[in-house]
């Protein structure tokens, strides 16, 4: 059995650039899925593997939200509306049963660009907010002292180098209270079949949709909301969900 420390998986939804902002989706979402290593090994990996076996006959399919939504690749089987609805209902229930906590940073790029003459990079803003809140979550949950691995999908050598530099600056004290944050980044290939990254990918876009239009039908949000970190009083804003500005 894995030790009972934590592991964190990070994925994004939307473009973090400010040069051209899509008015239909002016948000950048960075999601941090936090799980105990023991839960990840004993429950999360087997649950997603079994789901893949049921639908594809193997575990090599990567659960990618965009491909599912557009019925692409292995998800061509979802072009039948009834099949797709049943698939999504089952996948939503699988996610609902998984033991993990979500912390999400949502950057309203339209408001950011409108408020600041020289706005900071949305990815860096979201990363700082997310790491701070994951740190607080782990501290209040276990007071963990060991460095926590943070698994991030590779985007390119230059982008990864820049991200790692900013990541380490934040952990060294470039955060709101100058705390030392015990995280260690680990970059993995886009082709890596990592269940934790797939969970983060599946929940990122629905969070952005909720922020943009809370009243829109959003099947995934009902489950995601229950997994967001929250205050003792049950508040998710500023805890499991940080929207800026």
N, C-alpha and C positions, 0 to 999 in steps of 0.2 A: 504493500500500500504506500502511495505517495505521502510525503510529509504534509503536515496540515498548515503549511504556509499558504500564501496567496499567489495567484498568477493573474495577469491582466492582459486582455486582448483589445487592440485598438483598430478601428476602421472609420472611414469617413463617408460622407455623402455630399455631393455637390462640389463645385469648383471653388477653391479658396482665392482665386484671383479677383482683383477689383477693377481690372481694365474694362471688362465687358460684363455687366451684371444682367442676368436673365430676369426680366421683370416678373415672369411667371414662377420663378423659384430663386429668389434672392437670398438664399441661406447656405451657409456651410455648417455641416454637422460633424462633430468628432465624438465618437462613442467609445467609452471605456467599459468593457464587460469584465467584472471582477469575480473570481471564483476561488474557493479553497482548492488547493491541488488535489486533495483527497476526493472532493466532489467531482472535480474535472475528470480524474482518472476512473472513478468508480461509477459515475452516473452520466456525465455529459457526453463523453466520447462514445460509450456503448449506446446511448439513446439515439444519437444522430446516426451512428453506424447501422443500427437496426432499422431506422427509418429509411435509409438509403437501400438497404437490402430488400425491404418490402416493395419499394417502388421501382428500383433499377436493377436488382439482382446482384449488385456489387456495391462497394463502398468508395469507388473512385470518382463519382460525380461530386463536383464542388457546388454546394448550395449558394448560388449567387443571386441576390435579389433582382438585379436587372434582367438576368436571363430567365428567371421564373416569371417575372412580370411580362416579358416580351415573348415567352414561349420559344426560347432559342436553345440550340444545342440539345442536350439530353432532355430538356423540358418541352420539346416538341409534342410530347404526349399530353400536354396541357392545353392543346388547341381546342379540345372539346370542352365546352363551358362547364358541364356537370363534373367532368373529371378534374378540372382545375379547381372548382369550388371545394370538392372533397379533399383534394390534395392540400389546399391552403388551410382548410379547417383542421386537418390532421397535423400539419406542420405547426400551426398556431398552438395546438394543444400540447405538442411535444415541447415547444419553447416554454410554454406555461409551466410545465413540470420540471424544467431544469433549474438547479440550485445556483443561481448567480445573481449579481447585483449590477445595475446599469447606472453609470454616471455619464451624462451627455452635456457637451458644450455646443450651443447653437449660436452662430454669429449671423446677425441680420446685416448682410453686406450693404444693402441699400441704405439702412440707417447709419451704418458705420461710415460709409463714404459721404453721406450727407451731413454728418455731425463734425467730422474732423478734417482739417485741411491736409494733414499728412497722417492718414490712418495706418495703424500697425498691420502687419500681416495677419489675416484672419486665422491661418493655421497656428501661428505662434500664440495668438490670444487664446484660442480654443485649447491648445496644449497646456498652457499655464493654468487655466481654470480647471481643466480636467485632472491634471496631476495633483494640484492642491487638494481637490475634493476627494480623490482616491486616497491620498495620504491621510486625510482626516477620517475617512471611512475606516481604513485599516487600523488607525490608532484607536478609534472608539470601539472597534470590534475586538481587537486582540492586543493592541499596543505593540504590534510586530516590530522587531528590531532588525531582522535580516533583510537584505536587499531583495526587493520583489521584482521578478522578471516581467517586463512589459513587451509583449509580442506585437510587432508592427509590420505590416506588409510593405515589401520593398517597392519603391516607385522609380528609382534610378539612382546611379552612383552619386551625382551631384546633389540631388534632392535629399537623399538619405544622409549624406555627410552634413548638409546644412541642418537637417532635422536633428541629428544626433548632437550637434554642437549646441543647438538651442535647448534640447532636452537636458543636457548636462548643465547648462547655465541655470536652468530653472531648478534642477535638483541641488545645485551648489548654493542656492539662496536668492536667485532672481525670481522671487515670488512675493506675495503681498506682505508676509510677515518675516521674510528672510530666513525661513526654516530650511534645514537640510532635509531633502526628501530621499528616502532610501529606495530608489528604483534603478533598474538596469535594463537598458533597451536591447532588444533582440530583433533584428530584421530578418524576415523570411521571404522567400520568393512568392510572387503572385500565383504560381502554379502549385505551391505547397497545399496539401489537403489538410488544413489545420481546422478542426471543428470549432475551436474558440473564435477564430477569425471569421468563420462563416456565420456564427451567431451574431457577432458584432455587425457584419455586413447586412444581415437580415433586418436588424432593428434600427439601423441608422436613418434610412429614408423615411420610414413612418414617423419618426420623431420630428424630422423637419416638416413633414406635411402637417402634423398636429400644431406646431408652432405657427405656421402660416395660416392655417384655417382650423381652429379647434372644433368647429361645428360640422366639419366634413366627415362623412362616413370613413372610418379608419379601423378596420378589423384588428390590426396588429396593436393599435394603441391601448386597447383595453387590457391586454396582457402586459405590454411594456410598462404601463403606468404602475402596475403592482410590483415591478422589479426595480424601480428607481429608488435610489437611496433617499431617505427623508429625515426630517428633524424628529425629535421626541414628540412633537405635537402633530406629526403627520404631514408636514409641509415638504413638497418636492422642489419647489422653486428655490434656487440658490443652493440646493443640496444635490439631488440627483439630476436636476435639470437647471442648467445655467444658460440664460439667454442674454446676449449682449449685442448692441447696447440696449 
